[in-house]
């Protein structure tokens, strides 16, 4: 299973999101630190879930980082997060 698929599966299980996008942005970082041939090192995650309701931006990020701790300690070099709740969607 690719890293992007692992990230998606873990976030779906943990947060039951109404929106989830896991975007591999590794190619944009070719030649920079942490980049590897084949990608799967730099990701952007867009997630919307009611489970983030009432949590600060920092607490939302901490929750995602806790779920993805194995990936962040291993293959993932960079993770950009866009975290929201359904009531914030326009």
N, C-alpha and C positions, 0 to 999 in steps of 0.2 A: 504494500500500500504506500502510495506517495505521501510525502509530508503534508501536502495540501489536503489530501483526503483524510488524514489523521486529524488535522486541525478541525476540519468541517465536522467530522463525526463526534469529536469530543465536545465541541461547542453546541451542536444540536442536542446531544444527550444532557448537557449541563444546564442549558438555558431555554430550550424549546423556542427558538427564535421565530418570529414572523417574517424576518428577512435575514438572510445570511449570504454574504459573498466573501469568498476567500480568493484573493487575487495574487498570483505569483508575479512579483515585480522584480525578480532576480535579474533579468536581462538588462534592466535599466541601471544596474549596479555593476555591470561587467568591468573588471579591472579594479574595483574598489575592495576594501576589506571585507572578508567573509564570503565573497562571491566564489562559487564553485561551478565548474562545467556541469551542465544539466539542470541548473537552477535549484529551486526548492530551498532557497536560503533567505529570501527577502519577501515578506508578505504584507498585504494590506487586508484587513478584515473589516467589513461593514456588517454590523449586527444590530438588530432591533429585537428587544425582548421585554416583556412585561416584568420579568424578574429583576430588571435594573431600576424599576420604579422606586423613587425615593432615595436612591443612592447618588452620592456625589460622583463627579467625573473620575476622581481618583479611586474611589471604591469600586466603580465599574471596571476600571482598568485592572485593579488588583484582583478582582474576581476572575477576569479572563486570564490573567497571568498565572493564577493559581491552577486553573484547569489545564493550561498549556505548559506547565513547568518543565516537563520532560523534553518537549520540543525546543523550548527556549534554552535549556541546558545543553542541547545537542545540535541538531541540524539547522535550527533557525537562528540566523544572525541578526535579523531586524524584523520588527513587527509594528506596523502602523495600525492604530485602532480608531475606528469611528463607531461609537457605541451610543445607541439611543433607545428610547422607549416608544411604544405605539402612539402615545399622546403627543409626542414631539414631532411626529411626521406631518408634513404639510399637505 
